[in-house]
Amino acid sequence: MKYMLLRLVFDTKNAMIMLKLILEVAYLKFNITSKF
């Protein structure tokens, strides 16, 4: 049970990091396209 909980927390953290990276990349692409 404890292992499952730790894994859930770890997966959630990974998902948050991935989401943040995707948002940052999308933001950069939007800035580059709006400049040109």
WOKAWO-V147677 format. One record per residue. N is the residue number from 1. RES is the residue in three letters. PHI is phi in whole degrees, 0 to 359 (none if undefined). PSI is psi in radians with two decimals (999 if undefined). Layout:
BEGIN
n->N res->RES phi->PHI psi->PSI
n->N res->RES phi->PHI psi->PSI
END
This chain:
BEGIN
n->1 res->MET phi->none psi->-0.81
n->2 res->LYS phi->298 psi->-0.69
n->3 res->TYR phi->298 psi->-0.73
n->4 res->MET phi->298 psi->-0.72
n->5 res->LEU phi->295 psi->-0.77
n->6 res->LEU phi->298 psi->-0.72
n->7 res->ARG phi->295 psi->-0.67
n->8 res->LEU phi->297 psi->-0.77
n->9 res->VAL phi->297 psi->-0.76
n->10 res->PHE phi->298 psi->-0.79
n->11 res->ASP phi->297 psi->-0.68
n->12 res->THR phi->295 psi->-0.74
n->13 res->LYS phi->297 psi->-0.76
n->14 res->ASN phi->299 psi->-0.74
n->15 res->ALA phi->297 psi->-0.71
n->16 res->MET phi->296 psi->-0.74
n->17 res->ILE phi->296 psi->-0.78
n->18 res->MET phi->299 psi->-0.77
n->19 res->LEU phi->298 psi->-0.72
n->20 res->LYS phi->296 psi->-0.75
n->21 res->LEU phi->297 psi->-0.78
n->22 res->ILE phi->298 psi->-0.74
n->23 res->LEU phi->296 psi->-0.73
n->24 res->GLU phi->295 psi->-0.75
n->25 res->VAL phi->296 psi->-0.77
n->26 res->ALA phi->298 psi->-0.70
n->27 res->TYR phi->296 psi->-0.76
n->28 res->LEU phi->297 psi->-0.77
n->29 res->LYS phi->298 psi->-0.72
n->30 res->PHE phi->296 psi->-0.73
n->31 res->ASN phi->296 psi->-0.75
n->32 res->ILE phi->295 psi->-0.78
n->33 res->THR phi->291 psi->-0.55
n->34 res->SER phi->285 psi->-0.39
n->35 res->LYS phi->283 psi->-0.65
n->36 res->PHE phi->273 psi->999
END
